[in-house]
């Protein structure tokens, strides 16, 4: 009477567990990366909002001062130079704020997570 023992079965279970732990570890890492990028996206959104509001306020202030400058262009010694100087200062501030908003909007959100998913996909394709 021959008894058959399957010596490979415990090894197979161990391999399945190892693959499961590896998969869970990868999912955990991706989750942590996503959480970090989510926080970065929130901070970036706050910065964009700040610079957008700054742009609007400074542009409005610049337009008001430009109007005041045009009105005060008529006599009154050196007051006009002060209004003109502030007008230029505010417009420069508005331009700087505008370019900061524009630069912030160019960043791709979740870039690292997307890169890691692409790498994982390529790795899985190479196993075929």
C-alpha positions in Angstrom: 0.0 0.0 0.0 1.6 3.2 -1.1 1.0 6.3 0.8 1.2 9.5 -1.1 2.2 12.6 0.7 2.2 15.9 -0.9 5.4 17.6 0.3 4.7 20.6 -2.0 1.4 21.6 -0.5 2.8 23.4 2.6 5.3 25.2 0.4 2.5 26.2 -1.9 0.5 27.7 1.0 3.6 29.5 2.2 4.1 31.0 -1.3 0.5 32.1 -1.4 0.9 33.8 2.0 4.1 35.4 0.8 2.4 36.7 -2.3 -0.5 38.0 -0.2 1.8 39.8 2.2 3.7 41.3 -0.7 0.5 42.5 -2.4 -0.9 43.9 0.9 2.5 45.7 1.4 2.3 47.2 -2.1 -1.2 48.3 -1.5 -0.3 49.8 1.8 2.7 51.7 0.3 0.5 53.0 -2.5 -2.1 54.1 0.0 0.4 56.0 2.1 1.7 57.7 -1.1 -1.8 58.6 -2.1 -2.4 60.1 1.4 0.7 62.2 1.2 -0.1 63.4 -2.3 -3.7 64.2 -1.2 -2.3 66.5 1.5 0.1 68.1 -1.0 -2.9 68.6 -3.3 -4.8 70.3 -0.5 -1.9 72.6 0.3 -1.4 73.4 -3.4 -5.1 74.2 -3.7 -4.9 76.5 -0.8 -1.8 78.3 -2.3 -3.6 78.6 -5.6 -6.6 80.1 -3.9 -4.4 82.5 -1.9 -2.6 83.7 -5.0 -5.8 84.0 -7.0 -7.4 86.2 -4.3 -4.1 88.2 -4.0 -4.2 88.7 -7.7 -7.7 90.0 -7.7 -7.2 92.3 -4.8 -4.0 93.8 -6.1 -5.4 94.2 -9.6 -8.5 96.0 -8.2 -6.3 98.2 -6.1 -4.1 98.9 -9.1 -7.2 99.9 -11.2 -8.5 102.1 -8.4 -5.2 103.9 -8.1 -4.9 104.2 -11.8 -8.3 105.9 -11.8 -7.2 108.2 -9.0 -4.0 109.0 -10.8 -5.8 110.0 -13.9 -8.2 112.1 -11.9 -5.4 113.7 -9.9 -3.3 114.3 -13.1 -4.6 117.8 -13.0 -2.7 120.3 -10.8 -1.6 119.6 -7.2 2.2 119.5 -7.3 3.8 116.2 -6.5 0.8 114.1 -5.3 0.6 112.6 -8.8 3.9 111.0 -8.5 2.9 109.2 -5.3 -0.3 107.9 -6.9 1.6 106.8 -10.0 4.2 105.1 -7.9 1.6 103.1 -5.9 -0.2 102.2 -9.1 3.0 100.8 -10.7 3.8 98.9 -7.4 0.3 97.3 -7.2 0.4 96.3 -10.9 3.8 94.7 -10.4 2.3 92.8 -7.4 -0.7 91.7 -9.5 1.6 90.4 -12.3 3.8 88.5 -9.8 0.7 86.9 -8.2 -0.8 86.0 -11.6 2.4 84.2 -12.6 2.5 82.4 -9.3 -1.1 81.1 -9.9 -0.2 80.1 -13.4 2.9 78.2 -12.2 0.9 76.4 -9.5 -1.7 75.2 -12.0 1.0 73.5 -14.2 1.7 70.9 -11.6 0.1 67.5 -12.2 -1.8 66.2 -9.1 -0.9 62.7 -7.8 2.1 62.5 -10.1 4.0 60.1 -7.9 1.0 57.8 -7.4 0.4 57.7 -11.2 4.0 57.0 -11.8 4.1 54.1 -9.4 0.9 52.6 -10.9 2.5 52.8 -14.3 5.6 51.0 -13.0 3.5 48.3 -11.4 1.6 47.9 -14.7 4.8 47.6 -16.7 6.1 45.1 -14.2 3.0 43.0 -14.4 3.1 43.1 -18.2 6.7 41.8 -18.1 5.6 38.7 -16.2 3.4 37.4 -19.0 
